Amino acid sequence: MNLGRRSFLRGIGIAGVSLALPGTAIAKAIGNNYDPGGPGSIKAAEAERYRKKMPEYFYKRISKRKGYIGTTKLEGTVVPFEDAREHAFAKFFIHGANQDFTGEWGQALKKAMDDKKKLMANFTDEQKEDEMWGGAIVMSTDQFHVNLGPGRWEQLPISKNKLELPPDEMTAKLKKVAKWFGVDVVGVCEITEELKPFFYKVGRTYGSLRGAPQKEKIVDHGREIPWPYPHKYAVVLGKLEGIYGVKTLVGPMNNATVATECSDDDVFPRYLESTIRGLGYDATGQSMNGTEDFNMIPLAVQAGLGELGRMGMLVSPWGAHIRLSVVTTNMPLVADDPIDFGLFEFCKTCKKCAENCPSEAISKDDEPKVIRGVLRYELDPIKCMTQRATTGCASCAGVCPFTKPDNVLHSAGRIIGQNPVGARVLTGLDDLFYGKSPTPRALTNKLAPWKL
């Protein structure tokens, strides 16, 4: 049985229930993963929900330690992931574009296509329309990926007039500008030898190929990524996906929410890249369209945006619904320290992402193991990508107890969960309020923009 927030507050005698967020009455809640939202754009309900400066009582800054990326321990020699073309996204997209059903990734693609066809055969007319709207929105956002691939973006020339400021002042002002553009969180890390294993030797020449016209078979010949890297700093940008769309967990609204945020991440790094070049410094924006030279998560951890979660994604104190992009530059900046909000121990206790993963792609082990030199939990990328291609999926991000709006009750939870004992308490409270297996939010006219 799940206990609604208002019932809980009444039960402990808090008068007026003023802490409950405005919106539909709890009696009209749909499913046990409901949080009242509001009409408007895909992110309107979140527009004023997250403070631009994350309160320091949600985390602590830790010094950089040899053998660690933030709180993630490196053991022995880290085995580099050298070729970006071997990434799960790259594999799935190239096989899909070529309708190539050979090998394990081709077979996974075929399974996803067959499973989706079977699923849709039992859809109602309304579900079919929802799927069409969601699919059309995803395709519209993917066009940015297609048209912003490597070599398709014309950079501004570097201004001959160089703004000279102390590095700390430059960093503070650059972060403020990034947030003015619309970024939710931003951090800086220095590109050091310790990060070298997370830089590819061979990058992609294609990003998403979904929707791109194909006249002949596509072959990604790759591109060389130099080391030592030509830029000293990485400015890591984080945007929070619309929380209510993510909490549909699977399906067209989830797909549209995630894809829209992903295409936003094509735009913001180009804004910041152009700004830096206009101030007289070299800079390159990089996002998940084949232009990235590295795995972004270690850089985000080192820049203090969050910690590595059980599901293999970055988790911040705001939650796991965060998308990343990066601007690399030689502008003189000051690197941030990593943060620790107890996630390493919390993930041992929680397991909610693994228990609610439809494809069972996330490890349920009590302890992480050393994988390619990194202490982390296992993730099966083929299972994960097959599920995402079949139904759309962000279940792991949606059920994470940290993926909640910014209000008094959830702020208390973020503080409670920072130690092993508190982690058990927070997990129990999350199960009580939202269910051990949260029901996906239903598509209403206040959530899905195509519904009247």
C-alpha positions in Angstrom: 0.0 0.0 0.0 1.4 3.4 -0.9 0.8 6.4 1.3 0.2 9.8 -0.4 2.2 12.8 0.6 -0.9 14.6 1.9 -2.2 11.6 3.9 1.3 11.4 5.5 1.3 15.0 6.4 -2.2 14.8 7.9 -1.1 11.7 9.8 1.8 13.5 11.5 -0.3 16.6 12.2 1.1 19.2 9.9 -1.7 21.6 9.4 -2.9 22.9 6.0 -0.7 20.5 4.0 0.8 23.6 2.4 4.0 21.7 1.5 2.1 19.6 -1.1 2.8 21.0 -4.5 0.0 22.8 -6.3 -1.9 20.8 -8.9 -4.5 18.1 -9.3 -6.0 16.8 -6.0 -4.4 13.6 -4.7 -7.7 11.9 -5.3 -7.2 12.3 -9.0 -3.7 10.8 -8.9 -3.0 8.3 -11.6 -0.8 5.4 -10.5 1.4 5.4 -7.4 4.2 7.5 -9.0 2.2 10.6 -9.3 3.5 14.1 -8.5 1.2 17.0 -9.3 2.4 18.9 -12.3 1.0 21.7 -14.4 0.2 22.6 -18.0 2.6 24.3 -20.3 5.8 23.3 -22.1 7.5 19.9 -21.6 9.6 21.4 -18.8 7.2 24.1 -17.5 6.5 22.1 -14.3 10.2 22.1 -13.6 11.0 25.6 -14.7 11.1 27.1 -11.2 11.5 23.8 -9.3 15.3 23.5 -9.1 17.5 26.1 -7.5 20.2 27.3 -9.9 22.7 27.0 -7.1 22.5 23.6 -5.5 22.5 23.9 -1.7 25.7 22.8 -0.1 23.9 20.8 2.5 23.0 18.3 -0.2 26.6 17.2 -0.7 30.2 17.8 0.4 33.1 18.7 -1.7 36.0 16.2 -1.7 39.6 16.6 -2.8 40.8 14.8 -5.9 42.5 11.6 -5.0 44.9 9.5 -6.9 43.2 6.3 -8.0 39.7 7.8 -8.0 37.4 9.7 -10.3 35.3 11.5 -7.7 34.1 8.7 -5.4 34.6 6.0 -8.1 37.6 3.9 -7.4 40.0 2.8 -10.1 41.8 -0.5 -9.4 44.8 -1.5 -11.3 45.1 -0.4 -14.9 41.9 1.1 -16.4 41.3 -0.6 -19.8 40.4 2.2 -22.2 37.3 2.2 -24.3 39.2 3.3 -27.3 36.8 3.3 -30.2 33.6 5.3 -30.0 32.2 3.3 -32.9 31.9 0.3 -30.5 29.6 2.3 -28.2 26.1 0.8 -27.8 24.4 3.8 -29.4 26.7 3.8 -32.3 26.3 0.1 -32.9 22.5 0.3 -32.7 22.2 3.3 -35.0 24.6 2.0 -37.7 22.9 -1.4 -37.8 19.5 0.4 -37.9 20.5 2.8 -40.7 21.8 -0.1 -42.8 19.0 -2.5 -41.8 21.9 -4.9 -40.9 20.6 -7.8 -38.8 23.9 -9.6 -38.5 25.9 -10.1 -35.4 24.7 -9.6 -31.8 23.7 -6.0 -32.4 21.9 -6.8 -35.6 20.0 -9.6 -33.8 19.2 -7.2 -31.0 17.8 -4.7 -33.5 15.7 -7.3 -35.1 14.3 -8.4 -31.8 13.4 -4.8 -30.9 11.6 -4.4 -34.2 9.7 -7.6 -33.8 8.8 -7.0 -30.2 7.6 -3.5 -31.0 5.4 -4.8 -33.8 3.8 -7.4 -31.5 3.3 -4.8 -28.8 1.6 -2.3 -31.2 -0.6 -5.0 -32.7 -2.7 -4.9 -29.4 -2.7 -1.1 -29.1 -6.0 0.8 -28.9 -6.5 3.6 -31.4 -5.6 6.1 -28.7 -2.3 4.3 -28.0 -1.5 4.2 -31.7 -2.0 7.9 -31.9 0.2 8.5 -28.8 2.9 6.4 -30.3 2.8 8.4 -33.5 3.0 11.7 -31.7 5.8 10.5 -29.5 7.7 9.0 -32.5 7.3 12.2 -34.5 8.7 14.3 -31.7 11.6 12.0 -31.3 12.4 12.2 -35.0 12.1 16.0 -34.9 14.7 16.2 -32.2 17.0 13.7 -33.8 17.3 15.9 -36.8 19.6 18.1 -34.7 21.8 15.0 -34.2 21.8 14.3 -37.9 22.7 17.8 -38.9 25.2 18.6 -36.2 27.4 15.6 -36.7 31.2 16.0 -37.0 32.2 18.6 -39.5 28.6 19.9 -40.0 28.9 22.8 -37.6 30.6 26.0 -38.7 32.5 27.5 -35.7 32.8 31.2 -35.1 36.3 32.5 -35.6 38.3 33.1 -32.4 38.1 36.8 -31.7 41.4 38.8 -31.8 40.2 40.8 -28.9 40.9 38.6 -25.8 39.2 39.2 -22.5 41.7 39.0 -19.7 40.3 38.1 -16.3 41.6 36.2 -13.2 40.7 32.5 -13.7 38.3 32.4 -10.7 36.4 35.4 -11.9 36.3 34.0 -15.5 35.0 30.7 -14.2 32.2 32.3 -12.1 31.1 34.5 -15.0 31.1 31.7 -17.5 29.0 29.5 -15.3 26.5 32.3 -14.8 26.2 32.8 -18.6 25.7 29.0 -19.1 22.9 29.0 -16.6 21.4 32.1 -18.3 21.3 30.1 -21.5 19.3 27.5 -19.7 21.7 24.9 -18.3 20.8 23.6 -14.9 24.2 22.6 -13.5 27.7 23.3 -14.7 31.1 22.3 -13.4 34.7 22.4 -14.6 37.4 19.8 -14.6 41.0 19.8 -15.8 41.8 17.3 -18.5 44.6 15.3 -16.9 46.4 12.1 -17.6 44.1 10.4 -15.1 41.2 11.0 -17.5 43.1 9.7 -20.5 41.5 6.2 -20.4 38.1 7.8 -20.9 39.1 9.7 -24.1 38.6 7.7 -27.3 41.4 7.1 -29.7 38.9 6.9 -32.5 35.8 9.0 -32.6 32.6 8.6 -34.6 31.8 10.4 -37.8 28.1 9.9 -37.4 25.8 10.5 -34.5 22.1 9.5 -34.6 21.2 8.2 -38.0 17.5 7.9 -37.2 15.5 9.7 -39.8 18.4 10.4 -42.1 17.9 9.5 -45.7 20.0 6.6 -46.7 20.9 5.9 -50.4 23.8 3.5 -49.8 25.4 1.5 -47.0 26.9 3.7 -44.3 30.4 3.0 -43.1 31.8 5.0 -40.2 35.5 5.3 -41.0 36.2 7.1 -37.7 38.4 10.0 -36.9 41.6 10.2 -34.8 41.4 12.0 -31.5 44.8 13.4 -30.4 46.5 12.9 -27.0 47.8 15.0 -25.3 44.5 16.7 -25.8 44.6 20.2 -27.3 42.4 21.7 -24.6 43.2 22.0 -20.9 39.7 22.3 -19.4 36.3 20.7 -19.9 33.2 22.7 -19.0 30.5 20.1 -18.2 26.9 21.1 -18.7 23.9 19.3 -17.2 20.3 19.6 -18.1 17.5 17.9 -16.2 15.0 16.0 -18.2 11.3 16.9 -17.6 10.7 14.9 -14.4 7.0 14.2 -15.1 7.7 12.8 -18.6 10.6 10.7 -17.2 8.2 9.2 -14.6 6.1 7.7 -17.3 9.1 5.3 -17.3 8.4 3.8 -20.8 6.4 4.8 -23.9 5.9 7.8 -26.1 6.0 10.6 -23.5 9.1 9.2 -21.9 10.7 8.9 -25.3 9.7 12.5 -26.3 10.9 13.9 -23.0 14.4 12.2 -23.1 14.9 13.0 -26.8 13.9 16.6 -26.5 16.4 17.2 -23.7 19.0 15.3 -25.7 18.6 17.7 -28.6 18.8 20.7 -26.3 22.2 19.3 -25.5 23.2 19.9 -29.1 22.4 23.6 -28.7 23.7 24.7 -25.3 27.3 23.7 -25.8 27.4 25.5 -29.2 26.1 28.6 -27.4 28.9 28.4 -24.9 31.5 27.4 -27.4 30.7 30.5 -29.5 30.7 32.8 -26.5 34.1 31.6 -25.5 35.5 32.0 -29.0 34.0 35.5 -29.1 36.0 36.3 -25.9 39.2 35.3 -27.7 39.8 31.7 -26.6 39.6 28.4 -28.5 36.7 26.2 -27.6 34.7 23.2 -29.0 31.2 22.1 -28.0 30.6 18.4 -27.8 27.4 16.4 -27.4 26.0 13.0 -28.1 25.8 13.4 -31.8 29.1 11.8 -32.7 31.1 14.9 -31.9 32.2 13.8 -28.4 35.8 12.8 -28.0 35.3 11.0 -24.6 32.9 9.4 -22.3 31.3 12.3 -20.6 30.3 10.7 -17.3 33.9 10.5 -15.7 34.4 14.2 -16.7 31.0 15.1 -15.1 32.0 13.2 -11.9 35.4 14.9 -11.8 33.7 18.3 -12.4 31.4 17.8 -9.4 28.1 17.3 -11.1 27.3 14.0 -9.4 28.4 10.5 -8.8 28.4 7.2 -10.8 25.1 5.4 -10.0 24.3 1.7 -10.1 22.6 2.1 -13.5 25.9 3.3 -15.0 24.7 6.9 -15.4 25.5 10.1 -13.6 23.3 10.7 -10.6 23.2 14.2 -9.0 21.5 15.2 -5.8 18.6 16.3 -8.1 18.4 12.8 -9.5 19.3 10.5 -12.4 17.3 12.4 -15.0 20.3 14.5 -16.2 21.7 14.8 -19.7 25.3 15.9 -20.3 27.2 18.0 -22.9 30.7 19.5 -22.7 32.7 22.4 -24.0 36.4 21.9 -24.0 38.6 25.0 -24.0 41.9 26.6 -23.2 40.3 29.6 -21.5 41.9 30.1 -18.1 39.5 28.5 -15.6 39.5 27.0 -12.1 38.5 23.3 -11.8 35.9 22.2 -9.4 36.3 19.5 -6.8 34.2 16.4 -7.0 31.2 15.9 -4.7 30.1 13.1 -2.4 26.4 12.8 -1.3 26.7 9.2 -0.2 25.6 7.6 -3.4 28.1 4.8 -3.4 26.7 3.4 -0.2 23.2 4.4 -1.1 23.2 2.3 -4.3 24.3 -0.8 -2.3 21.1 -0.5 -0.2 18.6 0.8 -2.8 18.7 -1.4 -5.9 15.5 0.2 -7.1 16.8 0.9 -10.6 17.8 -2.7 -11.0 14.6 -4.1 -9.6 12.5 -2.0 -11.9 14.5 -2.4 -15.1 12.2 -4.0 -17.6 15.1 -5.7 -19.4 16.9 -6.8 -16.3 20.0 -5.0 -17.7 21.2 -3.6 -14.3 23.1 -5.7 -11.8 21.3 -6.5 -8.5 24.6 -7.5 -6.8 25.1 -6.2 -3.3 28.6 -5.0 -4.1 30.1 -3.5 -7.3 32.9 -5.3 -9.0 36.0 -4.2 -10.9 35.1 -3.9 -14.6 37.9 -2.8 -17.0 39.7 -1.3 -14.0 36.7 0.6 -12.6 34.8 -0.4 -9.5 31.2 -0.3 -10.6 28.0 -2.3 -11.2 27.6 -4.4 -14.3 25.2 -3.2 -17.1 24.2 -5.2 -20.1 24.2 -2.7 -23.0 22.4 -5.0 -25.4 19.5 -5.6 -23.1 19.3 -1.9 -22.3 19.3 -0.7 -25.9 16.9 -3.4 -27.1 14.4 -2.3 -24.4 14.8 1.4 -25.3 14.3 0.7 -29.0 11.2 -1.4 -28.3 9.3 0.8 -25.8 11.5 3.8 -25.1 12.7 3.6 -21.5 14.1 5.7 -18.7 12.8 3.5 -15.9 16.1 3.5 -14.0 16.2 7.4 -13.9 12.5 7.7 -13.1 12.4 5.4 -10.1 15.6 6.6 -8.5 14.7 8.1 -5.1 16.8 11.2 -5.9 14.8 11.9 -9.0 12.2 14.1 -7.3 11.1 17.8 -7.5 12.8 20.4 -5.3 10.6 20.9 -2.3 10.9 20.6 1.5 10.0 16.9 1.8 12.4 15.8 -1.0 15.1 18.1 0.3 14.9 16.3 3.6 15.2 13.0 1.8 18.3 14.2 0.0 19.9 14.9 3.3 18.7 11.7 5.0 20.2 9.5 2.3 23.7 10.7 2.7 24.8 7.9 5.1 24.3 4.1 5.1 21.7 4.2 7.9 19.9 7.1 6.2 20.0 5.3 2.9 17.9 2.5 4.3 15.4 5.0 5.8 15.1 7.0 2.5 14.7 3.8 0.4 11.9 2.7 2.8 10.2 6.1 2.7 10.4 6.1 -1.1 8.8 2.6 -1.2 6.1 3.9 1.2 5.2 7.0 -0.9 5.8 5.7 -4.4 5.8 1.9 -4.2 8.5 -0.6 -4.5 7.6 -0.9 -8.2 6.2 2.5 -9.1 3.3 2.6 -11.6 4.2 4.6 -14.7 2.4 7.9 -14.9 -0.6 7.8 -17.3 -0.7 10.2 -20.2 -3.2 13.0 -19.4 -3.9 16.3 -21.2 -1.7 18.0 -18.5 1.2 15.7 -19.3 1.2 14.8 -23.0 1.2 18.0 -25.2 -0.8 16.3 -28.0 -3.8 15.6 -25.8 -6.6 18.1 -25.5 
